Structures are given as C-alpha cells and as structure tokens.
Amino acid sequence: MDIQSEHYITGDTAFGVEQIGVIVLWNKAAEKSLGFPALDALGQKCWELLAGHDEYGNRHCCENCPLREMNLR
C-alpha cells in the first residue's frame, strides 16, 4: 500500500492498521500531529507506538483494542 497514493492524501490525521494491530497506513498529517515519521510508524503495533491514555493516566491503547475489536465484528 503506497501511503503517498492520492487516495490517502488528506489534511486530516489518518492511519490504518491490519487485523492484528500493525500499522500499514500513516499519512503526512499523522506524521505532523502524532510526531512519528511514516518510516518509523509503519510496521509497528499501534498500541505500542501510540501508547494512548486519558488525562488520568488510564491506558486507551492496548493489544485488545476495543475499536479494532468492534471493527473486526
């Protein structure tokens, strides 16, 4: 998948993961807003790279991501 393809160019931050959570798409806006170049992000497990958490320190990102699980159903 070519991240520079015209189909994936948008001003909005966008990234995509495969079923097991490996990042396969990372656009320029994601590079800018999330701070990781595409070459560093692609192939990484999303929960390990992003390590998302709320303002209280509770983790949102994990291997069993609820958003990814819902999408798989």
N, C-alpha and C positions, 0 to 999 in steps of 0.2 A: 504494500500500500504506500503510495507516494504522498507524504504529508504536504508537499508543495502543489499537489494537484489542485486545479481550480475548484473542484468540488469541496475542498476542505478549507479554503481561504475565507475567513470571516473576521470581523473585528471583535467578535466575542471569544472569550476563552473557551476552548474546546479540546477535549482529549477523549480517546476511546480505549477501552480495554477488551480483551478477549474473555472467554468464559471463566478462565482461572485467575483473572485479575491482572494479567500482564499488559502493560501499556503498549498499544500498537498505533496510536494516533496522538499527535501532540502538535498543535498549531502555534503560529508565531505569537498570538495573543496569550496563549498558555505560557510560552517562554517568558514573556514580559510580566504577566501578573503573578505567576507562581515561582518565577525565578530559576527555573531549570531549563537549560538548552535542550532541544529535542533529542540531540545525540546522547545526552545523559539520561533523559526520561524514558526513551523507547527501550523496551525490553525489561524494564523494572516492574516489580509488583507495585501496584498503585498505592496500597496501604502502607508499604514500607517507604516509598518516596514521599508521599504527601503527609503521612502521619497526622491526619486531621484531628482536631479536638475543639471542644467548645471553650467558652470563656472561663469555665470552672476546671478545665483540665481533663474533662471526660473525653475519652477517645471516640471519634466517629469512624475512623478508618481502621479496618481490621480484615483479617483473611476471610471472614464470613460476612462480608459487606451486605447489609440489608438491601441496599439499592440494587446491587448486582444480583442478589438472590431473587428479588421481585422481578427483575428483567428476565431472568432465566425461566421463570414460571410463565 
